């Protein structure tokens, strides 16, 4: 029996549906597509000046957790930005 993929009002509803259903059960309700393009968000290079000792400490920490040091710095910036935009729970 052919199952129909339902319409979704939100991306959250879509995600919840696919978290709980097998795509193969709905394969007959799909269509082939041509020229699929996955785009990565554009990133810019930012130069910051740090003391050599700070860079060495960051490299030591990043090596300890298995990340490149620029990836660690980027994750710290992203985390800080998320915290700024998150409402303060204890205030």
C-alpha positions as CSV (number, residue, x, y, z in Angstrom):
1,X,0.0,0.0,0.0
2,X,1.3,3.4,-1.0
3,X,1.7,5.8,2.0
4,X,1.4,9.5,1.4
5,X,3.8,12.0,2.9
6,X,1.7,14.4,4.9
7,X,1.9,18.2,4.6
8,X,3.7,19.9,7.5
9,X,3.0,23.3,9.0
10,X,6.4,23.6,10.6
11,X,9.9,22.3,10.2
12,X,9.6,20.9,13.7
13,X,6.6,18.8,12.7
14,X,8.5,17.6,9.6
15,X,11.5,16.7,11.7
16,X,9.4,14.9,14.3
17,X,7.6,12.9,11.6
18,X,10.8,11.7,10.0
19,X,12.3,10.9,13.4
20,X,9.5,8.4,13.9
21,X,9.0,7.1,10.4
22,X,11.1,5.2,7.8
23,X,11.6,7.1,4.6
24,X,11.5,3.8,2.7
25,X,7.9,3.3,3.6
26,X,7.1,6.5,1.6
27,X,9.5,6.0,-1.3
28,X,6.6,5.5,-3.8
29,X,5.3,9.0,-2.9
30,X,8.6,10.7,-4.0
31,X,9.8,12.0,-7.3
32,X,13.4,12.0,-8.7
33,X,15.0,15.4,-8.8
34,X,17.8,16.7,-11.1
35,X,20.7,19.1,-10.3
36,X,20.5,19.0,-6.5
37,X,22.8,21.6,-5.1
38,X,23.8,21.7,-1.4
39,X,25.2,25.1,-0.5
40,X,27.3,25.7,2.6
41,X,26.9,29.0,4.3
42,X,29.5,31.5,3.2
43,X,32.2,32.2,5.8
44,X,34.6,35.0,6.1
45,X,38.1,35.0,7.4
46,X,38.7,37.2,10.5
47,X,42.1,38.1,11.8
48,X,42.6,38.6,15.5
49,X,45.7,39.5,17.4
50,X,46.6,37.4,20.4
51,X,49.7,37.0,22.5
52,X,51.8,34.0,21.6
53,X,51.2,32.5,25.0
54,X,47.4,32.7,24.5
55,X,47.7,31.0,21.1
56,X,49.9,28.3,22.6
57,X,47.4,27.7,25.4
58,X,44.5,27.5,22.9
59,X,46.5,25.1,20.8
60,X,47.2,23.0,23.9
61,X,43.5,22.9,24.8
62,X,42.4,22.2,21.3
63,X,44.9,19.3,20.9
64,X,43.6,17.8,24.2
65,X,40.0,17.7,23.0
66,X,40.9,16.8,19.4
67,X,39.9,20.0,17.5
68,X,41.9,22.3,15.4
69,X,42.7,25.5,17.3
70,X,40.8,27.7,14.9
71,X,37.7,25.4,15.2
72,X,37.9,25.7,18.9
73,X,38.0,29.5,18.8
74,X,35.1,29.5,16.3
75,X,33.1,27.3,18.6
76,X,33.7,29.6,21.5
77,X,32.5,32.6,19.5
78,X,29.4,30.8,18.3
79,X,28.7,29.7,21.9
80,X,29.1,33.2,23.2
81,X,26.8,34.6,20.5
82,X,24.2,32.0,21.4
83,X,24.4,32.9,25.1
84,X,24.0,36.6,24.3
85,X,20.8,35.9,22.3
86,X,19.4,33.4,24.9
87,X,17.1,35.0,27.5
88,X,18.8,35.1,30.9
89,X,17.1,32.5,33.1
90,X,18.3,33.7,36.5
91,X,17.6,37.5,36.1
